[in-house]
């Protein structure tokens, strides 16, 4: 099935809006989906080989949404005496207001408003992450985002997103019919899977962005990830990856 993307029809969560119960419900649902359907598991695949215990790192999370993945990374790091300082960037001021409120117990996270395609970090970063954002952009802008991720990191880069395929489309329809039934979540989730890139398309995006020797794999629950280590490229053990031909 071909990708369906209209830059003039953004997802509901991307539209200008005030802080509302509907937006908060949507961000809670996204955090729940991340927890139970692959995002936490994916991060646990990469963080242990990349971040050593009792050390300090500076991390950048682009398109952070409600900030649930930075909070997960901080909790993971605290348990291992790792000092993480995370800059979390999003363009939506209402989303950032909610994320800041929910992250009151996480002084390690600084929330910044910015366009992720143009963001110039106040620091250099050991790790740049970006999750579930590429499908919000046109192909050209997705390539620009991958270039920004690489440029802002002096060591590790991890970009994860949905994979457009029929099985994932069916799974999202079932989840939003029986579990995640809030109108914004249902509408955006069903739109997202049609806007997501296929496995081969995402591979070509990284090539077009000039990523050298990058890793790319499919993960459980319809997710895929690109990653890069400036010292070792994409060489990393991936017990949780799902075999997929390139």
N, C-alpha and C positions, 0 to 999 in steps of 0.2 A: 504494500500500500504506500503511495507517495506521501511525502511530508505535506501537511496542510498548515500554512503559516500566513497570517495577515498582520503586518505591522501596525495597521490602523485599528485593529480590534484586540487590544491587550487583554490579558487575563484579568479577572475581577480584582484580584489582590494587588495588581500593578496600577490600578487607576487611582487618581487623586481622590482621597476620602478622609474623613475625620476618624479619630479613634472611635470604635463602635464595638458592641457586643458581637456583631457578625464577624468583624475582622479578628477579634480575639479568639473566637471559636475556630475560625479557619486556621490561625497560627497554632492553636493547641492541637488541632487535627493533624497538621503537618508535622509537628513535633512527635505525635504519636505514631504516625506513619514512618517517620525516620527511625524511631526506636524499635518498632516491631517488624519493619519491612526493609531492612538492609543497610541503612545509613550508618548506624552504630557499629554493626558487624564489619562493614567495609573499613571504617576508621580503625577498628581494632586490628585489622590486617596490616595496616601501614604504620601506625604509631609506634609499636614496639621495636621494629628494626630501624626506625629513623630517629627516635628520641631516646637518648640514654638516661638512665636513672640518675638522680641527684645532679642534674645539669640544668642550665637555663636556656630558654629558647624564646624567640619572638615570632609570633604567628600572625598571619593576615587571613581573615575569612571574608571573601567577597560575596555580595548578595546574601547576607547573613539571615534575612527574614527575622523570625522571632528570637534568634540567637541560641536555639537549642543545641546546635552542634558545637559552638564554642563552649557552652556550659558543659556538655559531655566531655570535651577535650580537657577542660580544667579539672573536672572530677577524676578523670582517668589519670591525669598528671599528679594531682595531689596525693593519690594513693601510692605513688612511686617516688615521692619527694622530688618531682620535676617542677621547676619554676617556669610556667608559661605566662607570657604577656601577650594578649591577643587584641589586635585591632579588628573590629567587626564592622563592615561597611555595608550600607544599604541606601537606596535612593529615596525610599518612602518614609517621610517624617513620622507618620502615624505608626507604621510598623516599628520604627526605631524607638518611639516613645514606649510602646508596649514591651519591646525587648529590654530596654533599660530597666523598666519596672520589674520585670520577671527575673532580672539578673542582679538584683540588689545585693545578694550575698556572694557575688563574684567580682571582687575588685580587680581581678586579673584581666577583666574584659573592658575595653574602651570602645564605645559605639560611636561611629563616625558616619555622617551623611555624605554621600558622594556618588557620582556616576562611575560605575565599575569599569566602564570602557576607557575612562580618562583618569582614573584615580592615581595620584602620585603620593605614595606613602611617606609619612614623616620619618620612617626608619627603613633600614634594610631588614629583610625577613628570612628566617631560617626555613620557614614553611609557609607556602601560600595554598589555601584550600578554596574551593568553590563548588558548591553542591546544588544540583537541581536549578541551575540558572541558564545553561546554554540554550535550552529549548525556548526560552523567552525572547530569543534574538534571531534576527535573520542570519543566514549563513555568513555573510560578510562581517556582521557584528560579532558573531560567535568566534570567528577567526581573530578579530581584534581583542576579544576577551581572553582568548588563550595566549595571545602575545603579551597582554598586560600581566597575566599570571606568571608567565615565565620571566618577564623583565623585572618583576617586583621581588622575585625569590633568588637568593644567592645559593640555595641548595636544593630544597625539596618542593615539588609542585604536585598537587592532587586535584583533579577536576572530575567530578562524578555527576552523572545525570541518568535520566530514564533512557531505555532503549525502545525505539518504536518497533514493535512486533505484535502480531495478532494475540499471542498468549498474554502479553502484558496488557493489551487493550481489554481483553476479557476479564483479567484479574481486577483492573481498576473499575470496570463496570460493576462487577460483583461487590467489591468493597464499598463503592459509593451507593449501591442499592440497599445493602443490608447493614452496614456498620457506620461509615462516614457519610451521613445523609444530609448534613448541613448544606444549604443551597450553594454557598460560595465554594465550599470544598468540592462538592459534587461537580459543579460546572467547570471549575479550574482543572480538576484532576482529569476529567474526560477530555478537556481541550488539550491539556499538556501531553498526553500520550500521542495525539495526532501531530503535535508540534515537535516532538522529540526527534532526534536524529537516529537513524539506523546505525548498526555497528560499523558498517563500512563507511557510511557518511561521517561518523565521528572520527574514524581513523584518518580520513582525508582532511578533516578540519585541522588536526594536529600537524599533519604534513604541510598544509598550506600556511600554518602559523609559524613554520620553521622550527618545530620542536625536534631536536636531534636525539636519535636513539631512545625514543620514549617507550613506555610500557602501555599496554591496552588490554583490558580483559572484561569479560562479562561476569556479573555477580548475580546472586540470588535476587528474586523478586523484581525482575525486569530492570535491573540497574547495570550500568557499565561505567568504567573509570579509565581515565588517562592519567599517567603519572610520569614524573621525571626527577631524576637525581643528577645534578650537574657533575657529580664525580663518577657515578657508576651507571648512569642512564636509567633504563627500565628494568634492571636486573634485581628482582626481589622475589623471595619465595611466596607463592600465593596458594595456600591450602584451600582458601574459600572461593577461588575463582572457578567459574564454570567454563569448561573447554568450548572454544568457539573458533571456527576457521576465520582467517583474515582474508 
